[in-house]
Amino acid sequence: MTQTAKADTQASTQPEKQVLVPLTTPEEVDQFLTDHPLAAVFKAGTCHKTMQGFGVLETFLQDHELPVGFIRVVDWRPASTHVAEMTGIVHHSPQLMVFKEGQVQFEANNWDITPEALEPVFAQIPARRAPASGQTDGTTKVETVEPYRRLMRDFVDGKISDWAFQDQYVTMFRDDASLRSQREFELLSRLFGDPDAYHGGLHQLGQPQERGELKSRVQQLLTELG
């Protein structure tokens, strides 16, 4: 998706009202389901099915109170495996599960994550309460850029090469761009632009000198990410 399209999508779905929690370990999965008796877990894969499925979910999250724990399957496989083992449900990606008191109430995979499938489920989920006049509802989309921070620190510290850094960064961003808040998307796009622009491979990224001093740009981005 282009940066403009991303902005339009984020504006139309009001993602600032979403609550997204990264689940990177089995322990985090268990804690999330304990903290939220009614919640969903979304397993994010690495293809366009994930973007479509998550887009469908987002339309319902605009109007309903439902915390969502998301798992990047490739990077957080132990968490994904734990969900499969604890539920007895075969893993898919993308995959959406709705839990109540730790028990799965609904599950949909791949192209089956559709408005028609989710509508009866969300009909039973509390509607989002409108904030009082002059107030916000106090919920924000959790910013989860720590994997990018670790990768950038490794690059700045000389642990990985220019090309290895670019490869890993662009691949990771392409995989989870649809899960990012508008702020995250704009910041993470600063290094290499729209992640979907690199279908042809790394040769499209050009030589480092053509993009300016990469390391200094990475250091600046680290500062802005905090």
N, C-alpha and C positions, 0 to 999 in steps of 0.2 A: 504494500500500500504506500502511496506517496505521503509525505509529511502533511500536505494540505488535507488529503483524505483522512488521515489519522486525526487531525484536529477536528474536522467536521464530524467524524464518528464519535469522538470523545465528547464533543459539545452536545450532540443529539442524545447520547445515552447518559449524560450527567454522571460520569464515573466518580466524581468527587464524593458521592454518597455511598459508594460501595465499600465494603470491608473485606479486603483480601489478605489472607494470612499465608505466608510461605511455610510449607511443611517439608522440611529437609531430612528429617530423621524419624524413625518409628516412635521415639519418645515425644516428638512434637505432634505427631498425629494423635497419639493417645491424649495428650494434654489439651489439644484443640477440641476434641470430641467431649472431653470432660468439662471444659469451660463453656461449651456451647451445646446444650442438650438438643437443640434443633439447628442443624448446620448442613452444609454441602461440602463435598470434596470433589475437586475438578483435577483430573490428570491431563496435563498439557503435553501433547506429542510434538512432533517436529514437522508437521505438514499442514496444508491449508485446511484440512478438516478441523484442526484445533481452532483456528481463527474463526471459522464459521460456527462451530459449536459454542465457543465462548461468546461470540456475538449474540447468539440466541439467548444464552443465559443472561447476558447483560441487560437485555430488554426487559426481563422479568425483575431483575435486581433494582431497577429504577423505582419500583413501586412496592417492593416487599422487603421485610426485615429478614435477611438470611445471611449470616456469616459464611464465607466461602474460603476453605483452605485449598490452596493449589499446589500441585506437585509437578515440577519439571522432571518428567520421567527419565530423561537421559542422565541428568545431573544428580537427581535425588532418588535413585533407584531403590535404595533400602526402604524409604518411606512408601514407595509404590508397592513394593513386594509385601510390606507389612499390611497394607490395606487389603491386598488380595488374600493374604493368609487369614487375617482376622475376620473377613467377611465370607470367605469361601467362594468369592466371585472372581471368575477369570479376568485377568488384566486386559484392558484395551486402552488405546490412546487415540483420540481423546476419550475420556470416560467421566461421566457425571454420576455421583451418588448423593442421595439425600439421606441424612441420618437423623433419627430421633432416639434420644437416650442411648446412643451408641449402636443402634440397630438400623440396618439399611431399610428404608421405606420405598426407595425408588432408585432405579439404575438405568442409564441409557448410554450407548456407545456410538462412536463414529458418526455416520450420517443419521442415526436415529435420535440425535439431540436436536429436536425440532420444536417449533412453537406448539404444534399440535400435541406433542408428547409432554411438554412441560406445563401446558396450561392447566390441566386438572390437578397437577401437583401443587402449583403455586396458588391455586384457588383455596387451598387449605393452609396456606402460610400467611401469617399476619401481615397486613398492609403496613407500609412505612408510615410512621406518624409524621404529620407535617410539623415543622418547627414553629415555635411561637414567633409572632411578628418581631422582626429585627434581630432574630437569633438564627443560628445555624443548628443543624441536628447533631453536631458534634462527632459525626462519623466521617472518616476520610479513608481513601484508598491507601493502604499501607505501602510505603515505598520500600522496595526490597532490592537494593542495588549492591548488596554485599558481594555477590559473586563477581560483579564487575570491578569492585574495589580491589578484591584479591588479585584478579587477573592484571589490573593496571599496576598494582604494587610490584607484582612479580616482574613485569616488563621494565618498570623504572629501576628496579634493583638489579637488572641485567640477568634475570633467571631464564628468560625466554627471548627469542629473537624477534625482530620486527615482523617478519612474515608469520611466525607462529602466533604472535600476539594478534595480528590482524585477522588471521584465520579463525582463531578461537573467539575473538570479540564479535566479529560479524556473524558467525554461526550462532552464537548464543543470543545475539540481539534479534536475528531473524526468527529464531524459535519462540521468543517470548515478547516480541514487540506488541502483540495484541493484548497482552496482560498489563501493559505499562500505563501509568497515569500520563497525562499530557506533559507534565513537568519532566518526568523521567524520560519520556520519548524525545523531547526537545534537547535535553542535556546529552543523552547517549548518542543522539544523531550527530553531534558536533564533530566526532572523530572521522567517521566514514560515510555520513549521510544516511539516506534511506536504506535499511538492510535488504529490501527486496530489489535493490539495483544491482546486486552482485550474482545474478543467476549464472553468469558465464564463468565464474571462478575468480581467484585472487588476481589474475593478471589485469583485471579491470580496475584494481585499486591504484595502479600506477606506482612509480618509484617514490620512496619516502621524501626525497628532496623536492619532488613536485608538489607535495602537500605541506611543505614547511617542516620545521623540526618537530617530529612526532612526539618525542619524549617530553618536550616542554608543554606541548598541548595536552598530553596525558596528565602531567602534573597539575596543570591548571584545572582540568576537569575534576581531578581528585579533590582539589581545594573546594570547588563549587559543590560537589556532592557532599562534602562535609565528613 
